[in-house]
Amino acid sequence: MSTTIDTPKPKRALPPLMSLSDGAAERLAALYAKGEQGRLLRIAVSTKGCSGLSYDLSWVDAAGPGDEVVTDKGITVLVDRKATLFLIGTVMDYEVKAMSAGFTFTNPNEKGRCGCGESFHI
């Protein structure tokens, strides 16, 4: 009688939940050091806009029970656990343009955005 032992296939590494560009890390470090000292940026996804989903950023005093802690380039941000499936592999950046400046997201899960860029769909 022969017995065959199947060796389990190695699990494929999951992409990081989120990462920060150098610009986002620098801007968050400046915010954490000044006006938002002692607080953390929390990233969520809410339902709004013409495409259905929108990034929702807020400042909180501490991580809550429903938050994932993401640390990249020495900077920590929180991600609402309900938003994790929408954000896997997303890169957060900080862009300065002629008339505006703000955080932007390059999300590989997005299938499209509305015309004004305020919302997206998966």
C-alpha positions as CSV (number, residue, x, y, z in Angstrom):
1,M,0.0,0.0,0.0
2,S,1.4,3.4,-1.0
3,T,0.5,6.7,0.5
4,T,0.8,9.9,-1.4
5,I,1.3,13.1,0.6
6,D,0.4,16.2,-1.1
7,T,2.6,19.1,-0.2
8,P,0.5,22.3,0.1
9,K,1.1,24.9,-2.6
10,P,2.9,27.9,-1.3
11,K,0.5,30.7,-0.6
12,R,0.8,33.7,-3.0
13,A,1.9,36.8,-1.1
14,L,-0.9,39.4,-0.8
15,P,-0.2,42.9,-1.9
16,P,0.1,45.4,0.8
17,L,-3.2,46.9,1.9
18,M,-2.0,50.4,1.1
19,S,1.3,52.2,0.5
20,L,2.3,55.8,0.6
21,S,4.3,57.7,-2.0
22,D,7.2,59.8,-0.8
23,G,5.0,63.0,-1.2
24,A,2.2,61.6,0.9
25,A,4.6,60.4,3.6
26,E,6.3,63.8,3.7
27,R,2.9,65.7,3.9
28,L,1.6,63.4,6.6
29,A,4.8,63.7,8.6
30,A,4.4,67.5,8.5
31,L,0.7,67.3,9.5
32,Y,1.4,64.9,12.3
33,A,4.2,67.2,13.6
34,K,2.1,70.4,13.6
35,G,-1.7,70.8,13.6
36,E,-2.6,67.1,13.9
37,Q,0.0,66.2,16.5
38,G,-1.1,63.1,18.5
39,R,-3.8,62.2,15.9
40,L,-4.0,59.7,13.0
41,L,-5.4,59.9,9.6
42,R,-8.2,57.4,9.0
43,I,-9.1,56.3,5.5
44,A,-12.6,54.9,4.7
45,V,-14.7,54.4,1.7
46,S,-18.2,55.8,1.8
47,T,-21.1,55.6,-0.7
48,K,-21.6,58.9,-2.4
49,G,-21.0,60.7,-5.7
50,C,-22.2,59.8,-9.2
51,S,-20.0,56.7,-9.4
52,G,-21.0,55.3,-6.1
53,L,-17.9,55.3,-3.8
54,S,-15.7,58.0,-2.4
55,Y,-12.6,58.2,-0.3
56,D,-13.4,59.5,3.2
57,L,-10.5,61.0,5.2
58,S,-10.8,62.0,8.9
59,W,-8.6,62.7,11.8
60,V,-9.0,60.4,14.9
61,D,-7.3,60.3,18.3
62,A,-6.6,56.6,18.3
63,A,-7.3,53.4,16.3
64,G,-10.7,51.9,16.8
65,P,-11.6,48.2,16.9
66,G,-12.6,48.4,13.3
67,D,-9.4,49.9,12.0
68,E,-6.4,48.3,10.2
69,V,-3.1,49.9,11.1
70,V,-0.9,50.6,8.0
71,T,2.7,51.8,8.4
72,D,4.8,52.7,5.4
73,K,7.9,54.9,5.2
74,G,7.7,55.4,9.0
75,I,4.2,56.9,8.8
76,T,1.1,55.3,10.2
77,V,-2.4,55.7,8.8
78,L,-5.6,53.8,9.7
79,V,-7.9,52.0,7.3
80,D,-11.5,51.3,8.1
81,R,-11.8,47.5,8.0
82,K,-15.0,47.8,5.9
83,A,-12.9,49.5,3.2
84,T,-10.0,47.0,3.0
85,L,-11.4,45.0,0.1
86,F,-11.8,48.3,-1.9
87,L,-8.3,49.5,-1.1
88,I,-5.9,46.5,-1.5
89,G,-2.9,47.6,-3.4
90,T,-3.8,51.3,-3.4
91,V,-1.0,53.9,-3.4
92,M,-1.8,57.2,-1.6
93,D,0.0,60.3,-3.0
94,Y,0.0,64.0,-2.3
95,E,-0.2,66.3,-5.3
96,V,0.3,70.0,-5.6
97,K,-1.3,71.6,-8.7
98,A,-1.6,75.2,-9.8
99,M,-4.9,75.8,-8.1
100,S,-5.2,72.9,-5.6
101,A,-3.3,70.4,-3.4
102,G,-4.4,67.2,-1.8
103,F,-4.2,63.5,-1.3
104,T,-4.9,61.3,-4.3
105,F,-5.3,57.6,-4.6
106,T,-4.1,55.2,-7.3
107,N,-6.3,52.2,-6.8
108,P,-5.8,49.1,-9.0
109,N,-9.4,48.0,-8.0
110,E,-11.1,51.0,-9.6
111,K,-13.0,50.2,-12.8
112,G,-13.9,53.8,-13.4
113,R,-14.4,57.3,-12.1
114,C,-17.0,60.0,-12.5
115,G,-16.3,63.0,-14.7
116,C,-15.5,65.3,-11.8
117,G,-13.2,62.8,-10.2
118,E,-15.0,62.9,-6.8
119,S,-16.1,59.2,-6.8
120,F,-15.3,55.8,-8.3
121,H,-16.7,52.4,-8.8
122,I,-15.2,48.9,-8.4
